[in-house]
Amino acid sequence: MRHKQGIERHQVSLLPPSVEDYVCEHHLVRVIDAFAQHLNISALGFTKSTTKHTGRKPYAPSDLLKCFLYGYFNQITSSRRLEKESHRNLELIWLLKGLTPDFKTLCDFRRENAKAIKEANRQFVKLCQGAELISGETLALDGSKFHGAGSKEQVTTQKQLTKRLERLDQKIDDYLKKLDETDAQESNDITPTAEQIQTILEQLKQKKAETHAKQQELKAAGQSQQHQTEPDAKLMRSGRQGMVSGYNLQNVVDERHQLIVTSELTQEGVDQTQLFPMGKQAKEALGTESMNLLADAGYSNGEQLQQCLDAHITPFVPLNRAINNQGDYYQKSDFTYLPEQDAFRCPAGELLTHKTISTAKKMHLYTREGCANCNLKSNCTQSNARWISRHFNEGAFEQTQKRTTKEHMKKRMGMVEPVFARLKLMLNHGRLRSWGLEAASCEMGMAIMAHNLQRAMNVLGIEKMMLLVVAR
């Protein structure tokens, strides 16, 4: 039986005679090469973009950027693996022209260039906008949790410290009782001995003092938690993954081709305060006068909605508001607000007038006298009077509720969630390798750059993409 035979190992011309022949004419590495080579590295602020006349020659930042972009295109995020690939991968050998940067050089580059990478992403977004790959009319915002480099087992919270102190107190009490029992015994054969118990007690008291000191340190810093090995990482709740120690990535994605317009790696565990800041960033990045912004219920915040409206950003956000679940009583929707009188009309036809405000909850509070004698009181409240609240930015809530539909939310899901799936595939299933917020932001920025390059290539093709990056 005949089988396919490999090339004879002793054959002289095993590889093409020229490095240029290692990759075909329409290979994606040529786009990576052209993109990085035509960046104004010095103007963007990359470290070591200008060199000294003395000392060891550094690697060009554009070459290190090419290495990382190639890695993210191929799900290689480890600097040590990239070092290995630079010795044996023909595509990477072509891309780096035979350079073999070590893992420490790659790590330093990834740690030091967060701002430069963010600025390069802004320029690429402008480039795509000019090529009509971005519409800038309707965008979607969402957040997703990414694991930090440190383990979540290294996180210490105030709750954990309180429980630890309680356990230590209990153990100390138990050993004190044992010490009393030991002292009362005449025999010297009791195990453990009084001296051993005393030693254990001293150790427990030392642990208690250390735990108490840590608790006071957190209180003084105004923190509820601290990561022992990566202080920037925070413990966050993340749906199916449970608790994640890491960061919350906010992405604004354009509807036309799912290109990421702007992004921010944050330490906030919730999305409630991110709607306006991210919308403002996207508006500035695109230079548009107005835009539509779709987001899920996690972004429901009256103050944020009002700020968006004032900045000509139209939010489409389902409201996430509490309802009266204390029995089968009239809901707030059963009360009619009268703007001219700044009062509510109740189902009995009476007026609830403005009485006070709650600054903490940002609420106006309305009530009336005489609820105790109302025939409908049993359907309204158990208290002597019914109170109705109206948010400081209730008008923004009402406008947003009227315009937001299920179709908007389906559209949002199709726009932004596939983007996070691709990013997590690139980034080791959502686990960052860089320590600290700034380095993690740089790592995320390069992954976003690779994502946008890939999306643009899928739309334009290699030839048009080459023309686009060279012509800029």
C-alpha positions in Angstrom: 0.0 0.0 0.0 1.3 3.4 -0.9 1.4 6.2 1.6 2.3 9.9 1.4 5.9 10.5 2.0 7.5 13.5 3.7 10.4 15.5 2.4 13.9 14.0 2.9 15.4 15.6 5.9 18.9 15.8 4.4 17.5 17.7 1.4 19.3 21.1 1.2 16.4 23.3 0.1 14.0 22.4 3.0 12.7 25.9 3.4 12.2 28.6 0.8 15.4 30.5 -0.1 13.9 33.8 1.1 12.1 34.7 4.3 9.6 36.6 2.2 8.4 33.3 0.9 7.4 32.0 4.3 3.9 33.6 4.0 1.6 33.9 1.1 0.8 37.2 -0.5 -2.7 37.6 1.1 -1.8 36.5 4.6 -3.2 38.2 7.7 0.3 38.8 9.1 1.0 41.2 6.3 -1.9 43.3 7.6 -0.5 43.2 11.1 2.9 44.2 9.8 1.5 47.1 7.8 -0.7 48.3 10.6 2.0 48.4 13.3 4.6 49.7 10.9 2.5 52.7 9.9 1.7 53.8 13.5 3.3 57.0 14.7 4.9 55.2 17.6 6.6 58.3 19.0 3.5 60.5 18.8 1.4 57.9 20.5 3.8 57.8 23.5 5.1 54.2 23.4 8.1 53.6 25.7 11.5 53.4 24.0 10.2 54.9 20.8 13.2 57.2 20.8 16.6 55.7 21.5 19.8 56.9 23.1 23.2 56.8 21.4 24.7 54.7 24.2 23.8 51.5 25.9 22.1 48.3 24.6 19.8 48.8 21.6 16.1 48.2 22.6 13.5 46.4 20.5 11.3 48.7 18.4 7.8 49.1 20.0 6.2 48.4 16.6 7.9 44.9 16.5 6.8 44.0 20.0 3.2 45.2 19.2 3.3 42.9 16.1 4.3 40.0 18.3 1.4 40.5 20.7 -1.2 41.1 17.9 -0.1 37.9 16.2 -0.4 36.2 19.6 -4.0 37.4 20.2 -5.0 36.4 16.7 -3.9 32.9 17.5 -5.0 32.7 21.2 -1.4 32.9 22.5 -1.4 35.3 25.5 1.6 34.0 27.4 4.8 36.0 26.9 6.9 32.8 27.4 5.0 31.0 24.7 5.4 34.0 22.4 9.2 33.8 23.0 9.2 30.2 22.0 7.1 30.8 18.9 9.5 33.6 17.7 12.1 30.8 17.4 10.1 28.2 15.5 7.0 29.8 14.0 7.6 30.7 10.4 4.9 33.3 10.3 6.2 35.0 13.4 9.8 34.8 12.1 8.6 36.6 8.9 6.7 39.2 11.0 9.6 40.0 13.3 12.3 39.6 10.7 14.0 37.0 12.7 14.0 38.9 16.0 13.5 36.8 19.2 12.4 39.1 22.1 12.6 37.3 25.5 9.5 37.1 27.7 10.7 39.8 30.1 10.9 42.3 27.3 7.4 41.4 26.2 6.1 41.6 29.7 7.6 45.1 30.2 6.1 46.3 26.9 2.7 45.0 28.0 3.0 46.6 31.4 4.1 50.1 30.3 2.0 51.1 27.3 -1.6 51.2 28.3 -2.1 54.9 27.3 -0.4 54.5 24.0 -2.4 51.4 23.1 -5.6 53.2 24.0 -4.7 56.2 21.8 -3.8 53.8 18.9 -7.2 52.2 19.3 -8.9 55.6 19.0 -7.0 56.3 15.8 -8.0 53.0 14.3 -11.7 53.7 15.2 -11.4 57.1 13.4 -9.8 55.2 10.4 -12.7 52.7 10.3 -15.2 55.5 10.6 -13.7 57.2 7.6 -13.9 54.0 5.7 -17.7 53.7 6.6 -17.2 50.6 8.7 -18.7 52.4 11.7 -22.1 54.1 11.4 -22.0 55.9 14.8 -25.8 56.1 14.9 -26.7 53.2 17.2 -24.3 51.6 19.7 -24.6 49.0 22.4 -23.0 49.1 25.8 -22.4 46.1 28.1 -19.9 44.9 30.8 -18.3 41.6 31.5 -16.1 40.3 34.2 -12.5 39.2 33.4 -10.4 37.2 35.9 -7.3 38.9 37.1 -3.9 37.2 37.3 -4.2 36.6 41.0 -6.4 33.9 42.6 -9.6 34.9 44.3 -8.5 32.8 47.3 -6.1 35.7 48.0 -8.9 38.2 48.6 -9.7 39.3 52.1 -13.0 40.9 52.9 -14.4 42.7 56.0 -16.9 39.9 56.4 -14.3 37.2 56.3 -12.2 39.1 58.9 -15.2 39.5 61.2 -16.0 35.7 61.0 -12.3 34.9 61.6 -12.2 37.0 64.7 -15.3 35.3 66.0 -13.7 31.8 65.4 -10.5 32.9 67.2 -12.5 34.2 70.2 -14.3 30.9 70.4 -11.0 28.9 70.2 -9.4 31.2 72.9 -12.4 30.6 75.2 -12.2 26.9 74.7 -8.5 26.7 75.5 -8.9 28.9 78.5 -11.5 26.4 79.8 -9.0 23.6 79.1 -6.3 25.5 81.0 -8.6 25.8 84.0 -9.4 22.1 83.9 -5.7 21.2 83.6 -4.8 23.4 86.6 -7.5 21.6 88.6 -6.1 18.2 88.0 -3.5 16.7 90.4 -2.1 14.2 87.9 0.7 15.3 85.6 -0.4 12.8 82.8 -3.0 15.2 81.4 -2.6 15.8 77.7 -2.1 18.6 76.6 -0.2 20.0 79.4 -0.7 23.5 80.8 2.4 24.7 79.1 1.3 23.5 75.7 -2.1 25.1 76.2 -0.5 28.3 77.1 1.7 28.2 74.0 -1.4 27.6 71.8 -3.2 30.5 73.5 -0.3 32.8 72.8 -0.4 31.8 69.1 -4.2 32.4 68.9 -3.9 35.8 70.5 -1.2 36.7 68.1 -3.4 35.7 65.1 -6.3 37.6 66.6 -4.1 40.8 66.9 -3.0 40.4 63.3 -6.5 39.9 62.1 -7.8 42.9 64.1 -4.9 45.0 62.7 -5.9 44.0 59.1 -9.5 44.8 59.8 -8.5 48.3 61.0 -6.3 48.8 58.0 -9.1 48.1 55.6 -11.4 50.4 57.6 -8.8 53.2 57.6 -8.4 52.9 53.8 -12.2 52.9 53.3 -12.1 49.5 51.6 -14.4 46.5 52.1 -11.9 44.0 50.5 -8.2 43.7 49.5 -6.4 41.3 47.3 -3.1 40.2 48.9 -1.1 39.7 45.7 -3.0 41.9 43.2 -4.4 44.9 45.1 -6.0 46.4 42.0 -8.3 43.4 41.4 -11.7 43.3 43.1 -14.0 40.5 44.1 -17.1 40.7 41.8 -20.2 38.8 41.2 -20.4 37.3 37.7 -23.5 35.3 36.9 -22.7 31.7 36.2 -19.1 32.1 37.3 -20.1 33.1 40.8 -17.5 35.3 42.4 -14.6 36.5 40.2 -11.5 38.3 41.4 -10.6 40.7 38.5 -12.0 43.6 36.5 -15.2 44.7 34.8 -14.7 45.5 31.1 -17.1 48.1 29.6 -17.4 48.0 25.8 -19.3 50.2 23.5 -19.9 48.5 20.1 -21.2 49.9 16.8 -24.1 48.2 15.2 -22.8 48.0 11.6 -19.9 45.5 12.0 -19.5 45.0 15.8 -16.4 47.1 16.0 -15.5 48.3 19.5 -15.7 52.1 19.5 -14.4 52.6 23.1 -13.7 50.5 26.2 -12.7 50.8 29.8 -11.4 48.3 32.3 -12.8 49.2 35.6 -12.7 48.1 39.2 -16.5 48.6 39.7 -18.4 45.4 40.4 -21.7 46.8 39.0 -22.6 48.7 35.8 -25.0 51.2 37.3 -22.7 54.3 37.1 -21.1 53.5 33.7 -23.9 54.5 31.2 -23.0 58.2 30.8 -19.2 58.0 31.1 -19.1 55.3 28.4 -21.6 57.0 26.2 -19.7 60.2 26.5 -16.4 58.5 25.6 -18.0 56.9 22.5 -19.5 60.2 21.4 -16.1 61.9 21.7 -14.4 59.1 19.9 -16.7 59.3 17.0 -17.2 63.1 17.0 -20.9 62.8 16.5 -23.6 65.3 17.7 -26.0 62.6 18.8 -26.3 58.8 19.1 -28.5 56.0 20.3 -27.1 53.9 23.1 -28.6 50.4 24.0 -27.9 48.9 27.4 -29.4 46.3 29.7 -31.3 46.8 33.0 -28.0 46.8 35.0 -27.5 50.4 33.7 -30.8 51.7 35.0 -29.9 54.9 36.9 -32.0 58.1 36.8 -29.1 60.5 37.1 -27.1 58.7 34.4 -30.1 58.7 32.1 -30.6 62.4 32.5 -27.0 63.1 31.9 -27.2 61.1 28.6 -30.2 63.1 27.5 -28.6 66.4 28.3 -25.5 65.3 26.1 -27.8 64.3 23.2 -27.2 60.6 23.8 -30.6 58.8 23.6 -30.6 55.8 26.0 -32.6 52.6 25.5 -32.5 50.9 28.9 -35.2 48.7 30.5 -35.9 50.1 34.0 -34.9 48.2 37.0 -37.1 49.5 39.8 -38.6 48.1 43.0 -42.3 47.4 43.4 -44.5 47.3 46.5 -44.6 43.6 47.4 -46.0 44.2 50.9 -49.4 42.6 50.3 -52.0 43.2 47.6 -51.9 47.0 47.7 -52.1 49.7 45.1 -48.9 50.1 43.1 -47.3 53.4 42.3 -48.6 53.2 38.8 -52.1 53.5 40.2 -51.3 57.0 41.3 -51.4 59.8 38.7 -48.8 62.5 38.8 -50.0 66.0 38.2 -47.0 68.1 37.0 -48.8 71.5 37.3 -49.6 70.9 40.9 -46.5 68.7 41.7 -48.8 66.2 43.4 -50.2 62.7 43.0 -53.9 61.8 42.7 -54.7 58.6 44.5 -57.3 56.0 43.5 -59.7 57.6 45.9 -59.4 60.9 44.1 -57.4 62.7 46.8 -54.2 64.7 46.3 -50.9 63.6 47.8 -48.8 66.7 48.0 -45.0 67.2 48.2 -43.8 66.9 51.9 -40.0 66.4 51.9 -37.0 64.9 50.0 -34.6 62.1 50.6 -31.2 63.2 49.5 -29.6 59.8 50.0 -32.2 58.1 47.8 -32.6 61.1 45.5 -36.4 61.1 46.0 -39.2 63.6 46.4 -41.8 62.2 48.9 -45.5 62.9 48.8 -48.3 62.1 51.2 -51.6 63.5 52.7 -53.5 63.7 55.9 -56.8 61.7 56.2 -55.7 58.3 54.9 -56.8 56.7 58.2 -60.4 57.6 57.3 -60.3 56.5 53.7 -62.6 53.7 52.5 -59.8 52.3 50.3 -57.2 52.3 53.1 -57.2 48.4 53.3 -56.2 48.3 49.6 -53.6 51.0 50.0 -51.5 50.8 53.1 -51.2 49.4 56.7 -49.8 52.7 57.9 -51.6 55.8 59.0 -50.7 57.5 55.7 -49.6 56.4 52.2 -46.3 57.8 50.9 -45.4 58.0 47.2 -41.9 58.7 46.0 -40.8 60.4 42.8 -37.1 60.3 41.7 -35.3 63.5 41.1 -34.9 62.4 37.5 -38.3 60.7 37.1 -38.7 62.4 33.7 -35.7 60.6 32.3 -37.0 57.3 33.6 -40.4 57.9 32.0 -38.9 58.9 28.6 -36.6 55.9 28.6 -39.4 53.5 29.5 -41.6 54.7 26.7 -39.0 54.3 24.0 -37.4 51.0 25.1 -38.8 47.8 23.6 -37.9 44.1 23.7 -36.7 44.5 20.1 -34.1 47.0 21.3 -32.9 44.5 23.8 -32.6 41.7 21.3 -30.7 44.0 19.0 -28.4 44.9 21.9 -27.7 41.3 22.6 -26.8 40.5 19.0 -24.5 43.5 18.8 -22.4 43.3 22.0 -22.4 39.8 23.5 -20.6 38.1 20.5 -17.8 40.7 21.0 -17.2 39.5 24.6 -17.2 35.9 23.4 -14.5 36.6 20.9 -12.4 38.6 23.4 -12.6 35.8 26.0 -11.6 33.3 23.4 -8.5 35.5 22.6 -7.7 36.1 26.3 -7.3 32.6 27.7 -11.0 32.1 28.4 -11.3 35.5 30.1 -8.3 35.3 32.4 -5.8 38.1 32.2 -2.1 37.5 32.6 -0.9 41.0 33.6 -0.8 42.1 37.2 -2.4 45.4 38.2 -5.0 47.6 36.5 -2.7 49.5 34.2 -0.9 46.4 32.8 -4.3 44.6 32.5 -5.7 47.6 30.6 -2.8 47.4 28.2 -3.3 43.7 27.7 -7.0 44.3 27.1 -6.3 47.2 24.8 -4.1 45.0 22.5 -6.8 42.3 22.5 -9.4 44.9 21.4 -7.0 46.1 18.7 -6.7 42.6 17.4 -10.5 42.1 17.5 -11.1 45.3 15.5 -8.4 44.4 13.0 -9.9 41.0 12.5 -13.5 42.4 12.1 -12.3 45.0 9.6 -10.4 42.3 7.6 -13.4 40.1 7.6 -15.4 42.9 6.0 -12.9 44.4 3.6 -10.7 41.5 2.8 -6.9 41.4 3.0 -6.1 43.6 -0.1 -8.5 46.5 0.8 -7.4 46.3 4.4 -3.8 46.7 3.4 -4.7 49.7 1.4 -6.7 51.2 4.3 -3.9 50.9 6.9 -1.2 52.1 4.4 -3.2 55.0 3.1 -3.8 56.6 6.5 
